[in-house]
Amino acid sequence: MAARCSLAALQPLQCALEDALADAATAEQRTELVLSYLRKMDSREKQLTAPDFGEGLEWLNTAGPLSLHRELSGSLVLLDFFTYCCINCMHLLPDLHELERRHPIAGPGNGWKDGDLSEALFNSPQGVVMKGDVVFVADTENHLIRKIDLSEGKVSTLAGVGVQGTDKVGGGLGPQQPISSPWDLALGTAGDVEDNVLWIAMAGTHQIWALFLDDGKLPKSGDCPKGTCVRFAGSGSEENRNNSYPQKAGFAQPSGLAVALDLPWVCIFVADSESSTVRTLSIKDGAVKNLVGGERDPLNLFAFGDVDGSGTEAKLQHPLGVAWSPEKELLYIADSYNHKIKVVDPKTKQCQVLAGTGEPGGARGPGFSEVCFSEPGGLCVGQGSKVLYVADTNNHHINVLDLERHTASLLVISEGDVLDAVGSTAPRKVPSLPKSAPWVELPPMSVSPQQTLHLSLALSLPSGTKLTKEAPSCWAMSAEGEDWLQGQKVTGDIMDVSKPVSITAVVPAIPPSATPLLVLNAWVYYCGEGGTCMMKAVSFRQPLRIEAPPRSGVAEITLSHSF
């Protein structure tokens, strides 16, 4: 019986290969060495069997779990142990992309292409900021700043050359200026012109840069004409160094930006992830100061933790996002590796937990103390600072935190419609019916004018799943091509599928048509035990044949479907 392979068993052969490759003089010799190594491994197939992937893993971009012994059998498999928010891991991706380009296995949608919205390509975009009909995008793995003009339906490139740059000073016009892994964007003012600059969290060079949308000027620097892309703060050294001179300060993978323009702040709040701090960068004079987290030693990037407190007494772990509430004068932090959302009063530098248990998970409440996140990475304060939107990265959710009632819910996005589930059970605008939704065609039913129709909606979910309580599962009824349901209840919630949902309608006294088509659509949002959630829909289509004279009793219609 074949023995299970281990890294320790393979290491001697791998080390010998690495030594031989280092001594090889030509590409042909290196190729032969690799082929010889693979032949040796093939000859040991009966003695060694690679261990398969474990059960219960979460897989992305595959139809299902992969197995080394089934789907990948006979293939050369490269494993890259990767942490998404690590900038050094990001910088290895071009090597992997080149291998993928040379040895493609599928057609993996990403790239760099300007033009019409339907044709444009991006590569792992991270931060966005919107002004009017224009969306600015930090196109991280393309090392570009892009512009989406919604009114014209066009995408263009504002800065970057499409490959990772090493320039730590800048000053060139955007399309000629190389940049490195822009992670987040914020719209701001530099000089006297409002909204004339895009602040950029340039994670790849550990700096904050500025892209001028109009002429402007940086503090302690010269004039910057429109289109200039230039460093604002950060020496480029990976440090937690504060300094009154912005270019002598040091950041460590800045990943989130939030602008506060009101006095006394007038600054950019920076989530400096690798130093586990939040810093302030003054827009008036460029001074960089600590707000919370880290410690005073600028070279210690390991002063992380999970502690409420003030200034450096507070501890964070790899914060990725910040959001400013001008109404409350509070700063919210996505404390990613602590799986929490924290809040800071910048007047006192006091930092404390707002929501999250600290354990990764997907539970949502009902209160903030019961909410579970899994590496939340982005934040946005809603209008009036009444709600906080949280990009819950590993749960693939947008959570909504009601800052007034301290409750949490799920934001559902479907087919272009956005449904905000913040504590509302009132009738709502229903989502569009997905093209994949099945149509259940029912045989015609004879009814009479003014007769009551009783529809019994019976839905079954897949085994091991249950309705997502925070999401708005619902039904909507219509008479295709007719308006005779006007004034009747035509939408409702689906709160429970263990029993049929009861729906009623009344046939009008004077039907607009002798053969109307009654349509009932249902949308359900459900999750499995592993936390994977989805939305499914179904459309029931019941032809009616309206005949006189009136009939007594209720016309029963049963609508059944299993997802």
C-alpha positions in Angstrom: 0.0 0.0 0.0 1.3 3.4 -0.9 2.6 5.6 2.0 1.4 9.1 2.4 3.8 11.7 1.2 5.0 14.5 3.4 7.1 17.7 2.9 9.8 16.1 4.9 10.0 13.1 2.6 10.2 15.4 -0.5 12.7 17.9 0.9 15.9 16.0 0.1 15.0 15.7 -3.6 13.8 19.3 -3.7 17.0 20.6 -2.1 19.1 18.6 -4.5 17.2 20.1 -7.4 17.6 23.7 -6.1 21.4 23.2 -5.7 21.7 21.8 -9.2 19.6 24.6 -10.7 21.9 27.2 -9.1 24.9 25.6 -10.7 23.4 25.1 -14.1 24.9 27.3 -16.8 22.2 27.3 -19.5 18.4 27.3 -19.8 18.6 23.9 -21.5 20.5 22.4 -18.5 17.9 23.8 -16.1 15.1 22.4 -18.2 16.7 18.9 -18.2 17.2 19.1 -14.4 13.5 19.8 -13.8 12.4 17.0 -16.2 14.8 14.6 -14.5 13.3 15.6 -11.1 9.8 15.0 -12.4 10.8 11.6 -13.8 12.2 10.6 -10.4 9.0 11.6 -8.7 6.9 9.7 -11.2 9.0 6.6 -10.6 8.1 6.8 -6.9 4.4 7.0 -7.5 3.8 3.5 -6.0 5.8 4.4 -2.9 4.4 7.9 -2.2 0.9 9.3 -2.4 0.4 13.0 -1.8 -2.1 13.7 1.0 -5.3 15.2 -0.4 -7.0 18.5 0.7 -8.9 18.3 3.9 -12.7 18.0 4.1 -14.9 21.0 4.7 -12.6 23.6 3.1 -14.1 26.7 1.5 -13.3 26.8 -2.3 -13.6 29.9 -4.5 -13.9 30.0 -8.3 -14.5 26.3 -8.6 -17.7 24.4 -9.2 -16.9 22.3 -6.1 -14.1 20.9 -4.0 -10.9 19.8 -5.8 -9.0 16.6 -5.2 -5.4 15.9 -6.0 -6.5 12.3 -6.8 -9.4 13.2 -9.1 -9.7 16.6 -10.8 -6.0 17.5 -10.5 -4.6 14.0 -11.1 -1.9 14.1 -13.8 -1.4 17.9 -13.5 1.5 19.9 -12.2 0.0 21.7 -9.1 1.6 24.9 -7.7 0.6 25.8 -4.2 1.0 29.4 -3.1 0.4 30.0 0.6 -1.1 33.4 0.5 -2.6 36.1 2.8 -4.7 38.5 0.8 -3.9 41.6 2.8 -0.1 41.0 2.8 1.6 43.3 0.3 4.6 41.0 -0.2 2.1 38.2 -1.2 0.5 40.6 -3.6 3.9 41.3 -5.2 4.4 37.6 -5.9 1.2 37.6 -8.0 2.9 38.8 -11.3 5.1 35.7 -11.2 2.0 33.5 -10.8 0.2 35.5 -13.5 3.1 34.9 -16.0 3.0 31.1 -15.3 -0.7 31.2 -15.8 -0.3 33.1 -19.1 2.2 30.6 -20.4 0.2 27.6 -19.2 -3.5 28.6 -19.2 -6.2 26.2 -18.0 -9.2 28.5 -18.5 -10.2 31.8 -20.0 -9.1 33.2 -14.8 -11.9 38.0 -16.9 -9.2 40.2 -15.3 -6.8 42.5 -17.1 -6.3 46.1 -18.1 -8.7 47.4 -20.8 -10.3 50.9 -21.1 -13.4 51.6 -23.1 -17.1 50.7 -22.8 -18.4 49.5 -19.4 -19.2 46.1 -20.9 -15.7 45.6 -22.3 -13.4 47.2 -19.6 -11.2 45.0 -17.5 -9.8 45.4 -14.0 -7.5 43.4 -11.8 -8.5 43.0 -8.1 -9.7 46.6 -7.6 -9.8 47.6 -3.9 -10.8 51.1 -3.0 -13.4 53.3 -4.7 -14.7 56.8 -4.2 -17.5 58.5 -6.1 -18.2 62.1 -7.2 -21.4 62.7 -9.1 -21.5 60.3 -12.1 -17.8 59.4 -11.8 -16.3 56.5 -9.8 -12.6 56.5 -9.2 -11.1 53.1 -8.6 -7.8 51.9 -7.1 -7.1 49.1 -9.5 -4.7 47.4 -7.2 -3.1 44.5 -9.1 -2.9 46.5 -12.3 -1.1 49.3 -10.3 -3.5 51.9 -11.8 -6.0 54.5 -10.9 -9.1 54.2 -13.1 -12.1 56.4 -13.8 -15.6 55.1 -14.5 -17.8 57.8 -16.2 -21.3 56.5 -15.7 -22.9 59.2 -17.8 -20.7 58.3 -20.8 -20.5 54.6 -20.0 -16.7 54.7 -20.4 -13.7 53.6 -18.4 -10.3 55.3 -18.6 -6.9 55.3 -16.9 -5.8 58.3 -14.9 -2.5 57.1 -13.4 -0.1 54.3 -13.6 1.6 52.3 -16.4 0.2 48.9 -15.7 3.2 47.4 -14.0 4.4 47.8 -10.4 6.5 50.9 -10.0 9.4 51.5 -7.6 9.4 55.3 -7.7 8.9 56.7 -4.2 8.8 60.4 -5.2 6.6 60.8 -8.3 5.7 64.1 -9.8 5.0 62.9 -13.4 1.7 63.2 -15.2 -0.6 60.3 -14.3 -0.5 58.0 -17.3 3.3 58.2 -17.4 3.8 57.9 -13.6 4.5 54.3 -12.3 2.7 53.5 -9.0 2.6 50.5 -6.8 -0.4 48.6 -5.4 -2.9 51.5 -4.7 -5.2 50.2 -2.1 -7.7 52.9 -1.2 -8.8 56.3 -2.3 -10.3 59.4 -0.8 -11.5 62.6 -2.4 -10.1 65.8 -0.9 -8.8 69.4 -1.3 -5.3 70.5 -1.6 -5.0 74.3 -2.0 -8.0 76.4 -2.6 -10.0 74.3 -5.1 -12.6 71.9 -3.6 -12.3 68.2 -4.4 -9.3 68.7 -6.6 -7.3 65.8 -5.4 -7.5 62.0 -5.0 -5.6 60.8 -1.9 -4.1 57.4 -2.5 -3.1 54.8 0.0 -0.1 53.5 -1.9 0.4 50.2 0.0 3.2 49.0 -2.3 5.6 51.8 -1.4 4.2 52.5 2.1 3.2 56.0 1.3 0.3 58.4 0.8 0.2 59.9 -2.7 -1.9 62.6 -4.4 -3.4 62.6 -7.9 -4.5 66.1 -8.9 -7.8 66.3 -10.7 -7.3 70.1 -11.0 -4.4 72.4 -10.2 -3.5 72.5 -6.5 -0.7 72.6 -4.0 0.6 70.3 -1.3 1.7 71.6 2.1 5.5 72.1 2.4 5.7 71.5 -1.4 5.3 73.3 -4.7 2.4 73.8 -7.1 1.0 70.7 -8.7 -0.7 71.1 -12.1 -3.7 69.0 -13.1 -2.8 65.4 -13.8 0.2 65.3 -11.5 0.6 62.1 -9.5 3.0 62.7 -6.6 4.0 61.5 -3.1 2.4 63.4 -0.3 3.7 61.6 2.8 6.0 58.7 3.7 9.7 58.1 3.1 9.0 54.7 1.5 10.6 52.8 4.4 8.2 50.3 6.1 8.0 52.0 9.5 5.7 53.3 12.1 7.4 56.7 12.2 5.6 59.9 13.0 7.1 63.3 12.0 6.0 66.9 11.4 7.6 66.7 8.0 5.4 64.4 5.9 8.1 63.0 3.7 10.2 61.9 6.7 7.3 60.0 8.2 7.1 56.2 7.7 4.0 54.1 7.0 3.6 50.3 6.8 1.2 49.2 4.1 -1.4 52.0 4.4 -4.7 50.4 3.4 -7.6 52.6 4.4 -8.3 56.4 4.1 -11.0 58.7 5.5 -11.0 62.5 5.2 -12.2 64.8 7.9 -12.4 68.4 6.6 -14.0 70.1 9.6 -12.1 72.0 12.3 -10.2 71.0 14.3 -9.4 67.9 12.3 -8.6 68.9 8.7 -6.8 65.6 8.2 -6.7 62.2 6.6 -7.2 59.2 8.9 -5.0 56.4 7.7 -5.5 52.7 8.6 -1.8 51.6 8.6 -2.3 47.9 8.6 1.2 46.4 9.0 2.0 48.7 12.0 -1.5 47.9 13.4 -2.2 51.6 13.9 -4.4 54.4 12.8 -2.6 57.6 12.0 -3.5 61.2 11.2 -2.0 63.1 8.2 -2.7 66.8 8.4 -4.0 68.4 5.2 -2.8 71.8 6.5 0.9 71.1 7.2 1.5 67.4 6.4 2.3 66.4 10.0 1.9 62.7 10.6 0.8 61.7 14.2 -0.4 58.6 16.0 -4.1 58.3 16.8 -4.4 54.7 18.3 -2.5 51.5 18.3 1.2 50.5 17.9 3.9 51.9 20.1 6.5 54.7 20.1 9.3 52.6 18.6 9.0 53.3 14.8 10.7 50.0 13.9 8.4 47.8 16.0 5.7 46.6 13.6 4.6 43.8 16.0 2.9 46.0 18.6 -0.5 44.5 17.8 -3.3 43.1 20.0 -6.9 43.6 21.0 -7.1 46.1 23.8 -9.4 49.1 24.4 -7.7 52.2 25.6 -6.3 55.6 24.6 -3.6 56.3 22.1 -0.8 53.7 22.1 -2.4 51.9 25.0 -5.1 50.7 22.6 -4.1 47.8 20.4 -5.4 46.8 17.0 -4.4 43.9 14.7 -4.1 44.7 10.9 -6.8 47.3 10.5 -7.8 47.7 6.8 -10.6 50.2 6.7 -11.6 53.5 8.4 -14.8 55.6 8.0 -15.4 59.1 9.5 -18.8 60.3 10.8 -18.9 64.1 10.6 -22.2 64.2 12.5 -20.9 62.2 15.5 -17.3 63.2 15.1 -16.2 59.6 15.5 -13.9 57.4 13.5 -14.9 53.7 12.8 -12.2 51.1 12.3 -12.3 47.7 10.6 -10.0 45.9 12.9 -9.6 43.0 10.5 -7.5 40.4 12.3 -9.5 40.9 15.5 -12.7 40.4 13.6 -14.2 43.5 15.2 -15.4 47.0 14.4 -14.0 49.6 16.7 -14.8 53.3 17.3 -12.4 56.1 18.2 -13.1 59.5 19.7 -10.2 61.5 18.2 -10.7 64.2 20.8 -9.6 61.8 23.6 -8.0 59.1 21.4 -10.2 56.6 23.2 -10.7 53.4 21.2 -13.3 50.7 22.1 -15.1 47.8 20.5 -18.3 48.7 18.8 -19.3 45.3 17.4 -17.9 41.8 17.1 -17.2 39.0 19.5 -13.5 38.6 18.3 -14.2 35.1 17.0 -14.5 34.7 13.3 -18.0 33.7 12.2 -21.1 34.9 10.5 -23.7 35.4 13.2 -25.6 38.7 13.1 -26.9 39.6 16.4 -29.4 40.6 17.4 -27.1 43.1 19.3 -23.7 44.4 18.5 -22.1 42.2 21.1 -23.4 39.0 19.5 -22.3 39.9 15.9 -19.5 37.8 14.4 -17.3 39.1 11.6 -14.5 37.3 9.6 -11.7 39.8 8.7 -13.9 42.8 7.9 -12.0 45.0 5.4 -14.1 48.0 4.4 -16.4 50.5 6.0 -18.8 53.2 4.9 -20.9 55.6 7.0 -24.5 56.0 5.8 -26.3 59.2 5.3 -26.8 61.1 8.6 -24.4 58.6 10.3 -27.4 56.4 11.2 -25.9 53.2 9.8 -22.5 51.8 9.2 -21.9 49.4 6.3 -19.3 46.7 6.8 -17.6 44.7 4.1 -17.3 41.4 5.9 -14.7 39.9 3.7 -14.5 36.2 4.5 -18.3 35.9 4.9 -18.8 37.5 1.5 -21.5 39.8 3.1 -22.2 43.5 3.5 -23.5 43.9 7.1 -25.5 46.9 8.2 -25.0 48.2 11.7 -27.8 50.4 12.9 -25.9 53.0 15.1 -29.1 54.2 16.8 -30.7 50.9 17.7 -27.4 48.9 18.0 -28.8 46.1 15.8 -27.1 44.3 12.9 -28.6 43.0 9.6 -27.6 41.9 6.1 -27.6 44.2 3.1 -28.9 42.2 0.1 -27.8 43.1 -3.4 -29.6 41.4 -6.2 -29.9 42.1 -10.0 -29.2 45.8 -9.6 -31.6 46.4 -6.8 -30.3 47.2 -3.3 -32.5 46.2 -0.4 -31.7 47.6 3.0 -32.8 45.2 5.7 -32.4 47.6 8.6 -35.3 46.6 10.8 -38.0 47.1 8.2 -40.9 44.6 7.6 -43.0 47.0 5.5 -43.8 46.2 1.8 -40.7 46.9 -0.3 -39.6 47.2 -3.8 -39.0 43.6 -4.9 -35.9 42.6 -6.8 -35.8 41.7 -10.4 -36.5 38.1 -11.3 -33.2 36.4 -12.1 -33.0 34.9 -15.6 -32.1 31.5 -14.0 -35.4 31.4 -12.1 -37.7 28.6 -13.3 -41.2 29.2 -14.5 -43.8 26.8 -13.1 -46.7 26.7 -15.6 -50.0 25.7 -14.1 -53.1 24.4 -15.9 -55.9 26.9 -16.5 -58.4 27.3 -13.6 -62.1 28.3 -13.9 -63.1 31.1 -11.6 -66.0 33.6 -11.5 -66.3 37.4 -11.0 -65.8 38.6 -7.3 -64.6 35.1 -6.3 -61.9 34.9 -3.7 -58.7 33.2 -4.6 -56.6 31.5 -1.9 -53.1 30.8 -3.0 -51.0 28.4 -0.8 -47.3 29.0 -1.5 -45.3 25.9 -0.4 -41.5 26.2 -0.8 -38.8 23.6 0.2 -35.1 24.5 0.7 -32.2 22.2 0.1 -31.3 19.9 3.0 -29.1 21.5 5.7 -30.1 25.0 4.8 -32.4 27.6 6.4 -33.8 31.0 5.6 -31.5 34.0 6.3 -33.7 35.8 8.8 -32.0 39.2 8.3 -32.5 39.0 4.5 -35.9 40.0 2.9 -37.3 36.7 1.4 -40.5 37.8 -0.2 -43.3 37.2 -2.7 -45.0 39.5 -5.3 -48.2 38.9 -7.2 -49.3 40.5 -10.5 -51.8 40.0 -13.3 -49.8 40.0 -16.4 -51.0 42.7 -18.7 -53.8 43.8 -16.3 -54.2 46.1 -13.3 -57.2 44.5 -11.6 -55.1 43.7 -8.5 -54.7 47.4 -7.8 -55.7 48.1 -4.2 -55.0 44.5 -3.0 -52.0 43.2 -1.1 -49.5 42.2 -3.8 -46.3 41.8 -1.9 -45.3 40.1 1.4 -42.6 38.6 3.5 -41.6 35.0 3.6 -40.5 34.4 7.2 -40.9 30.6 7.4 -41.0 27.8 4.9 -41.9 25.1 7.3 -45.6 25.8 6.5 -47.2 27.3 3.4 -47.6 31.0 3.0 -51.2 32.1 2.7 -52.0 34.7 0.0 -55.5 35.9 -1.1 -56.8 37.9 -4.1 -60.2 38.8 -5.3 -61.4 38.5 -9.0 -62.9 41.9 -10.0 -66.7 42.2 -10.7 -66.1 43.3 -14.2 -62.9 41.5 -15.4 -60.8 43.4 -17.9 -60.2 40.1 -19.7 -61.8 36.7 -19.8 -58.5 34.9 -19.6 -56.1 36.8 -17.3 -52.7 35.4 -16.3 -52.0 35.5 -12.6 -48.3 35.6 -11.8 -46.7 35.0 -8.4 -42.9 35.4 -8.0 -41.0 34.3 -4.8 -37.5 35.1 -3.7 -35.8 33.2 -0.9 -32.4 33.9 0.8 -30.9 31.0 2.6 -27.7 29.8 4.1 -26.0 26.4 4.7 -24.2 25.2 7.8 -20.8 26.3 6.3 -22.0 29.9 6.1 -22.5 29.9 2.3 -25.6 32.0 1.4 -27.5 32.5 -1.8 -30.7 33.8 -3.3 -33.1 31.7 -5.4 -36.3 32.6 -7.1 -39.3 31.0 -8.8 -42.2 32.3 -10.9 -45.6 30.6 -10.8 -47.9 31.3 -13.7 -51.6 30.5 -13.2 -54.0 31.1 -16.2 -57.5 32.0 -15.1 -60.7 31.4 -17.1 -63.4 33.8 -15.8 -66.9 32.4 -16.3 -70.4 33.6 -15.2 -72.4 33.1 -13.2 -70.7 33.8 -9.9 -69.7 30.8 -7.9 -69.8 30.3 -4.1 -66.8 29.3 -2.1 -63.1 30.0 -2.4 -61.0 28.9 -5.3 -57.9 27.1 -3.9 -54.6 27.4 -5.8 -51.6 25.4 -4.6 -48.1 26.6 -5.6 -45.3 24.2 -4.8 -41.6 24.3 -5.6 -38.4 22.7 -4.2 -35.1 24.7 -4.6 
